[in-house]
């Protein structure tokens, strides 16, 4: 019997990505595209029963760092575990192309410091079968992948490629340097890059302590690179900016550059406690810029940006102690837990002061913002459940509470430090930002921060917490939340063929059992090159995820099919 369609997702509750009314119906797929959406559609060679389940477009994550993982892994997990079918990598101006052989170590040190990817993992995993940026695109395109990926040209490798050691020393670019960067940017866009990423973040440093080469790049340099986008007639600007005296002018500089080139711009924007009204002031400047013809959006997050601490992760409240480093740090977990349960070891560690990296050590002792993650994962905990609050209620030191929490679950428990975005002890500021039309939900950072962060699961958190479970404030409507995960980020990068369930669109589809959708706490796995470890996060409730009509995951399991492709043809115009 001949079938009319390759696949039919039958009888689901459809949120089509438009933000419009949710409806019951079928989604029919033929030749990798959506052929029809409606009721009573013809038969498919494969049928997926979606009755009582949510059907959405595949999610689009525009802020990841899979530059390395693309070269050594076919699976872009944890993103593809959480309904994501397209990612944009190369953000924040860090990456591995263009690159001459002599500069490889410098780029590895930079990625290790900025994105917390161990040097040994990159040294073992990166094949370095490229030099130019077009070569890099060809290299990652040759390898099979589970989901689609698009790539930004990163500023730091570009600057080092053109300027060599002068870039690392933060010297200003000459006219000749800027002309070369402009030409290489045009070349990268014509080869298939979807834009250009840069960093002006004082906390972005190489593993040897040196600043990111783009930290104080002059406005003229940024403008010339942006003009390379204009020369090619395509490409977005992406940026992160964190300065000592953070102010609106830091963002206004980016506005001027994007306006001069006539290109879209997006940048990281989070609530910052030390400058509490900055994000509102910046959003006011975004409104003004867009009202005058600009195209600017802020990339935001829907839960606190923070650190995951534990005996299996890179840091915790006692990891900087000389006693811990000398006697315990290198023991297998089981032995370490046994030693830490000895009363004399417990008392000595609690009495010691943690040392180590200032930023991480400070966060690892922020007891008023530290919470036991529990199961399922909780990213909007009640302040009364913080380590500091529990310690005060018990009349003990916070270190005692942390110590006992670290030993739970045979040393595999995780503590979450909720820092940026949790200044009021809740996510109300995040809600304000989520409601705006000039923001894009992003900042999952998949492929990076392997030892301290696992935020790529924010897509699942959107549906579990913001749509279904939140009890201490307003929730989001389902249709709006799905649009945030699909159409809005797709439109940012001019991915005209995805983000909605409509005839002619790419058949990237999620079938989700929303009632049982669960976001589990992060776990540590050792699946990186050279046996490197990373945090990952699983979920339950994704019945199926399809890329170009091909099921890549069923009930959380990898099907082994690899339909993912490099997205080269996005954004050739602003229409």
TORTOR-827722 format. One line per field, with one value per residue (C-alpha): x, y, z. Coordinates in nm, 2 decimals, decimal comma. Layout:
BEGIN
X <- X_...
Y <- Y_...
Z <- Z_...
***
This chain:
BEGIN
X <- 0,00_0,14_0,14_0,08_0,34_0,67_0,56_0,24_0,23_-0,12_-0,38_-0,16_-0,21_-0,03_0,15_0,27_0,53_0,33_0,20_-0,15_-0,43_-0,34_-0,54_-0,58_-0,46_-0,20_0,13_0,23_0,59_0,72_1,08_1,20_0,95_0,60_0,35_0,03_-0,11_-0,47_-0,72_-0,78_-0,46_-0,37_-0,15_0,23_0,48_0,56_0,30_0,36_0,07_0,05_-0,29_-0,28_0,06_0,21_0,34_0,58_0,85_1,20_1,36_1,63_1,91_2,11_2,38_2,60_2,97_2,97_3,27_3,49_3,22_3,12_3,46_3,47_3,11_2,81_2,57_2,52_2,41_2,28_2,09_1,95_1,83_1,60_1,41_1,67_1,70_1,91_2,20_2,41_2,77_3,08_2,93_3,12_3,40_3,58_3,64_3,90_3,89_4,05_4,38_4,74_4,92_5,14_4,83_4,65_4,77_4,67_4,31_4,30_4,41_4,15_3,87_3,98_3,97_3,66_3,44_3,58_3,68_3,98_4,30_4,36_4,01_4,08_4,43_4,30_3,98_4,04_4,16_4,28_4,21_4,14_4,31_4,07_3,71_3,56_3,79_3,64_3,29_3,38_3,55_3,25_3,01_3,19_3,11_2,76_2,55_2,22_2,09_2,15_2,41_2,50_2,83_2,94_3,28_3,45_3,64_3,94_4,06_4,01_4,21_4,49_4,49_4,54_4,75_4,94_5,10_4,98_4,63_4,71_4,88_4,56_4,73_4,50_4,44_4,60_4,42_4,57_4,46_4,11_4,09_4,21_3,95_3,68_3,78_3,80_3,46_3,30_3,47_3,33_2,98_2,99_3,11_2,81_2,87_2,56_2,73_3,01_3,06_3,27_3,35_3,42_3,39_3,65_3,58_3,67_4,03_4,26_4,37_4,70_4,53_4,56_4,25_4,04_4,22_3,90_3,85_3,93_3,91_3,83_3,50_3,66_3,78_3,43_3,28_3,51_3,43_3,06_3,11_3,23_2,89_2,74_2,97_2,84_2,48_2,42_2,50_2,42_2,64_2,65_2,83_2,88_3,00_3,09_3,31_3,44_3,20_2,91_2,69_2,45_2,73_2,89_2,59_2,54_2,88_2,75_2,43_2,64_2,85_2,54_2,36_2,66_2,66_2,29_2,30_2,10_2,26_2,19_2,39_2,38_2,18_2,13_2,02_2,33_2,31_2,58_2,40_2,04_1,87_2,12_1,91_1,61_1,82_1,97_1,63_1,51_1,81_1,71_1,36_1,50_1,74_1,47_1,23_1,49_1,53_1,77_1,74_1,86_1,76_1,88_1,97_1,83_1,79_1,49_1,66_1,95_2,30_2,50_2,74_2,68_2,90_2,97_3,24_3,23_3,24_3,53_3,47_3,28_3,31_3,61_3,80_4,04_4,15_4,52_4,40_4,15_4,39_4,67_4,47_4,14_4,12_4,28_4,11_3,83_3,49_3,41_3,73_3,70_3,35_3,47_3,75_3,53_3,29_3,57_3,49_3,84_3,85_3,51_3,61_3,94_3,78_3,50_3,75_3,97_3,92_3,87_4,12_4,16_4,02_3,86_3,54_3,47_3,59_3,36_3,06_3,13_3,09_2,78_2,57_2,27_2,24_2,34_2,07_2,06_1,94_1,73_1,53_1,38_1,61_1,48_1,60_1,37_1,41_1,26_1,52_1,42_1,58_1,93_2,23_2,25_1,89_1,91_2,22_2,06_1,75_1,97_2,21_2,52_2,78_2,69_3,00_2,85_2,53_2,72_2,95_2,66_2,49_2,80_2,80_2,44_2,37_2,72_2,89_2,69_2,46_2,48_2,45_2,33_2,46_2,20_2,39_2,30_1,93_1,82_1,87_1,51_1,52_1,29_1,27_1,04_1,30_1,34_0,96_0,97_1,24_1,06_0,75_0,92_0,92_1,28_1,44_1,54_1,55_1,91_2,23_2,22_2,60_2,58_2,92_3,10_3,15_3,17_3,27_3,05_2,74_2,47_2,23_2,14_1,83_1,66_1,42_1,28_1,27_1,06_0,79_0,81_0,86_0,73_0,43_0,33_0,48_0,56_0,37_0,53_0,43_0,29_0,34_0,37_0,11_0,19_0,17_0,39_0,65_0,67_0,71_1,00_1,17_1,11_1,00_1,15_1,51_1,47_1,37_1,67_1,91_1,68_1,62_1,32_1,27_1,22_1,06_0,69_0,48_0,34_0,34_0,68_0,87_1,15_1,02_1,18_0,93_0,89_0,63_0,61_0,42_0,38_0,22_0,53_0,79_1,07_1,40_1,64_1,94_2,27_2,50_2,87_2,97_3,31_3,25_3,48_3,81_4,10_3,83_3,73_3,43_3,14_2,81_2,50_2,13_1,86_1,49_1,18_0,87_1,02_0,83_1,01_1,23_1,25_1,51_1,41_1,14_1,39_1,34_1,67_1,54_1,26_1,16_1,50_1,70_1,93_1,81_2,15_2,02_2,22_2,02_2,18_2,33_2,53_2,30_2,48_2,20_2,04_2,01_2,11_1,88_1,70_1,36
Y <- 0,00_0,34_0,60_0,97_1,09_0,97_1,05_1,16_1,29_1,20_1,37_1,60_1,92_2,16_2,48_2,58_2,84_3,14_3,22_3,17_2,95_2,59_2,33_1,96_1,80_1,61_1,71_1,53_1,52_1,44_1,47_1,64_1,91_1,97_1,88_1,95_2,05_1,97_1,70_1,36_1,37_1,07_0,78_0,79_0,52_0,60_0,72_0,88_0,87_1,22_1,20_1,38_1,51_1,85_1,89_2,18_2,29_2,19_2,43_2,68_2,77_3,07_3,08_2,78_2,69_2,36_2,47_2,19_1,92_1,95_1,81_1,51_1,41_1,33_1,42_1,78_1,68_1,81_2,04_1,75_1,59_1,88_1,92_2,15_2,08_2,38_2,55_2,86_2,82_3,05_3,30_3,55_3,58_3,25_2,95_2,77_2,93_3,09_2,96_2,91_2,61_2,84_2,99_2,67_2,66_3,02_2,95_2,64_2,84_3,10_2,85_2,67_3,00_3,15_2,85_2,60_2,33_2,13_2,18_1,80_1,75_2,00_1,88_1,52_1,60_1,88_1,74_2,08_1,98_2,35_2,69_2,93_2,98_2,83_2,53_2,49_2,49_2,22_2,02_2,02_1,96_1,63_1,48_1,34_1,51_1,46_1,82_2,12_2,38_2,73_2,90_3,26_3,39_3,45_3,78_3,65_3,39_3,64_3,91_3,66_3,53_3,89_4,05_3,76_3,84_4,21_4,09_3,90_4,22_4,42_4,65_4,86_4,73_4,92_5,03_4,73_4,50_4,62_4,59_4,23_4,15_4,30_4,09_3,77_3,85_3,88_3,56_3,38_3,51_3,41_3,06_3,02_3,18_3,34_3,63_3,75_3,72_3,93_3,97_4,28_4,09_4,16_3,82_3,65_3,54_3,27_2,99_3,16_3,48_3,69_3,89_3,80_3,96_4,15_4,31_4,67_4,65_5,00_5,10_5,15_4,79_4,66_4,88_4,75_4,39_4,47_4,63_4,29_4,16_4,45_4,36_4,01_4,12_3,89_3,81_3,91_4,07_3,90_4,04_4,02_4,32_4,34_4,63_4,75_5,04_4,88_5,14_5,20_5,35_5,00_4,89_5,21_5,15_4,83_5,00_5,25_4,98_4,78_5,09_5,19_4,85_4,81_4,46_4,30_4,29_4,09_4,08_3,92_4,11_3,99_4,16_4,26_4,32_4,58_4,79_4,70_4,92_4,87_4,61_4,84_5,13_4,92_4,80_5,16_5,23_4,92_5,06_5,39_5,23_5,01_5,30_5,49_5,20_4,97_4,59_4,51_4,24_4,14_3,77_3,68_3,38_3,24_3,11_3,22_3,21_3,03_2,74_2,38_2,26_1,91_1,65_1,54_1,89_2,13_2,33_2,34_2,52_2,31_2,24_2,53_2,41_2,29_2,00_1,90_1,94_1,74_1,46_1,42_1,58_1,30_1,01_0,82_0,94_0,65_0,68_1,05_1,02_0,77_1,00_1,30_1,11_1,08_1,33_1,47_1,53_1,69_1,93_2,02_2,10_2,30_2,51_2,58_2,87_2,79_2,94_2,94_3,14_3,45_3,44_3,07_3,06_3,35_3,19_2,86_3,03_3,24_3,05_3,28_3,18_2,82_2,55_2,17_2,10_1,80_1,59_1,71_2,02_2,34_2,67_2,90_2,78_2,95_3,17_2,99_2,68_2,83_2,70_3,02_3,00_2,63_2,70_2,99_2,78_2,50_2,73_2,59_2,72_2,72_2,52_2,23_2,23_2,24_1,96_1,73_1,82_1,73_1,38_1,30_1,04_0,89_1,22_1,27_1,54_1,88_2,23_2,53_2,88_3,12_3,43_3,66_3,70_3,60_3,93_3,94_3,58_3,49_3,51_3,81_4,02_3,73_3,73_4,10_4,04_3,73_3,93_4,18_4,16_4,29_4,00_3,65_3,36_3,22_3,18_2,80_2,78_2,42_2,27_2,49_2,53_2,15_2,14_2,41_2,49_2,30_2,55_2,40_2,25_2,58_2,47_2,20_2,44_2,68_2,42_2,26_2,56_2,86_2,70_2,42_2,43_2,78_2,85_3,18_3,40_3,44_3,17_3,19_3,08_2,77_2,92_3,21_2,99_2,77_3,07_3,18_2,85_2,83_3,12_3,41_3,27_3,14_3,49_3,65_3,46_3,47_3,09_3,13_2,76_2,66_2,77_2,70_2,41_2,51_2,36_2,41_2,45_2,22_1,92_1,97_1,85_1,77_1,54_1,60_1,44_1,77_1,60_1,38_1,62_1,62_1,80_1,59_1,73_1,74_1,45_1,40_1,18_1,10_1,10_1,37_1,30_1,18_1,07_1,42_1,48_1,71_1,79_1,69_1,68_1,44_1,48_1,26_1,33_1,39_1,12_1,20_1,46_1,48_1,67_1,70_1,44_1,19_1,08_1,14_1,06_0,85_0,86_1,01_0,75_0,83_0,65_0,67_0,86_1,16_1,40_1,72_1,96_2,28_2,58_2,78_2,97_3,17_3,54_3,64_3,94_4,13_4,04
Z <- 0,00_-0,10_0,17_0,10_0,35_0,50_0,86_1,02_1,38_1,46_1,68_1,88_2,07_1,83_1,94_1,59_1,70_1,59_1,94_1,81_1,94_2,02_1,83_1,78_1,46_1,25_1,11_0,79_0,66_0,32_0,19_0,51_0,51_0,65_0,38_0,57_0,91_0,98_1,07_0,92_0,70_0,49_0,61_0,67_0,62_0,98_1,23_1,57_1,81_1,96_2,12_2,46_2,38_2,28_1,93_1,87_1,62_1,71_1,95_1,83_2,07_1,94_2,21_2,24_2,22_2,04_1,82_1,97_2,03_1,66_1,57_1,81_1,86_1,65_1,92_2,04_2,39_2,62_2,38_2,17_2,49_2,54_2,21_2,04_1,67_1,56_1,75_1,68_1,80_1,79_2,04_2,25_2,00_2,09_1,87_1,66_1,32_1,14_1,29_1,18_1,34_1,55_1,72_1,81_2,17_2,22_2,11_2,33_2,63_2,55_2,52_2,84_3,04_2,89_2,84_3,09_2,84_2,97_2,76_2,74_2,60_2,32_2,26_2,21_2,04_1,79_1,45_1,33_0,97_0,88_0,87_0,72_0,84_0,52_0,58_0,93_0,80_0,55_0,83_1,06_0,78_0,69_1,02_1,08_1,36_1,52_1,49_1,27_1,35_1,24_1,31_1,39_1,29_1,63_1,68_1,89_1,64_1,36_1,54_1,62_1,27_1,13_1,41_1,57_1,91_1,88_1,92_2,24_2,37_2,31_2,06_1,84_1,49_1,21_0,89_0,72_1,00_0,99_0,61_0,64_0,91_0,69_0,39_0,60_0,75_0,41_0,30_0,61_0,55_0,18_0,29_0,52_0,86_1,00_1,17_1,39_1,76_2,00_2,37_2,58_2,90_3,17_3,32_2,99_3,03_2,89_3,13_3,17_3,30_2,99_2,88_2,58_2,27_2,18_2,52_2,42_2,05_1,92_1,78_1,44_1,44_1,52_1,26_0,99_1,08_1,07_0,73_0,62_0,70_0,50_0,21_0,21_0,25_0,54_0,90_1,26_1,52_1,86_2,16_2,54_2,72_3,09_3,20_3,54_3,54_3,35_3,19_2,90_2,68_2,67_2,47_2,28_2,12_1,98_1,86_1,66_1,50_1,40_1,27_1,06_0,89_0,87_1,03_1,32_1,66_1,98_2,30_2,65_2,91_3,26_3,58_3,78_4,15_4,16_3,89_3,97_3,71_3,43_3,24_3,24_3,12_2,84_2,73_2,71_2,48_2,28_2,24_2,12_1,88_1,72_1,70_1,49_1,25_1,43_1,47_1,82_2,07_2,41_2,47_2,81_3,04_3,22_3,54_3,75_3,60_3,86_3,94_4,02_4,30_4,42_4,49_4,13_3,98_3,95_4,27_4,60_4,93_5,05_4,73_4,77_5,11_5,12_5,33_5,07_4,79_4,96_5,11_4,93_4,59_4,39_4,57_4,39_4,49_4,71_4,91_4,93_5,08_5,33_5,44_5,46_5,69_5,95_6,23_6,25_5,87_5,88_6,16_6,00_5,66_5,82_6,02_5,71_5,48_5,11_4,87_4,49_4,21_4,34_4,14_4,19_4,55_4,63_4,47_4,64_4,97_4,89_5,14_5,11_4,75_4,78_4,76_4,74_4,39_4,47_4,22_4,00_3,95_4,11_3,97_4,16_4,52_4,82_5,00_5,32_5,19_5,13_5,32_5,52_5,62_5,72_5,92_6,10_6,18_6,32_6,50_6,32_6,08_5,71_5,63_5,84_5,64_5,31_5,42_5,50_5,17_4,97_5,12_5,04_4,77_4,83_4,73_4,41_4,53_4,36_4,51_4,30_4,36_4,22_4,14_3,85_3,79_4,15_4,32_4,47_4,57_4,28_3,90_3,87_3,68_3,43_3,38_3,30_3,04_2,89_2,83_2,60_2,22_2,20_2,39_2,28_2,52_2,49_2,69_2,74_2,66_2,55_2,48_2,73_3,11_3,14_3,50_3,66_3,46_3,27_3,13_2,79_2,95_2,98_2,70_2,92_3,22_3,01_2,98_3,32_3,54_3,35_3,19_3,43_3,78_3,90_4,22_4,35_4,07_3,72_3,46_3,09_2,84_2,65_2,30_2,40_2,56_2,26_2,03_2,26_2,20_1,82_1,60_1,79_1,79_1,43_1,32_1,49_1,26_0,96_0,96_0,74_0,69_1,06_1,39_1,29_1,20_0,86_0,51_0,34_0,66_0,76_0,95_1,28_1,54_1,90_2,05_2,42_2,71_2,90_3,20_3,27_3,14_3,41_3,43_3,63_3,83_3,64_3,66_3,58_3,29_3,13_2,76_2,64_2,45_2,68_2,93_3,02_3,24_3,20_3,35_3,15_3,23_3,13_3,10_3,07_2,86_2,51_2,32_1,99_1,84_1,46_1,25_0,88_0,95_1,09_1,45_1,63_1,98_2,11_2,48_2,56_2,37_2,08_1,77_1,61_1,31_1,20_0,98_1,12_0,87_0,87_0,81_0,54_0,37_0,64_0,65_0,30_0,33_0,60_0,47
***
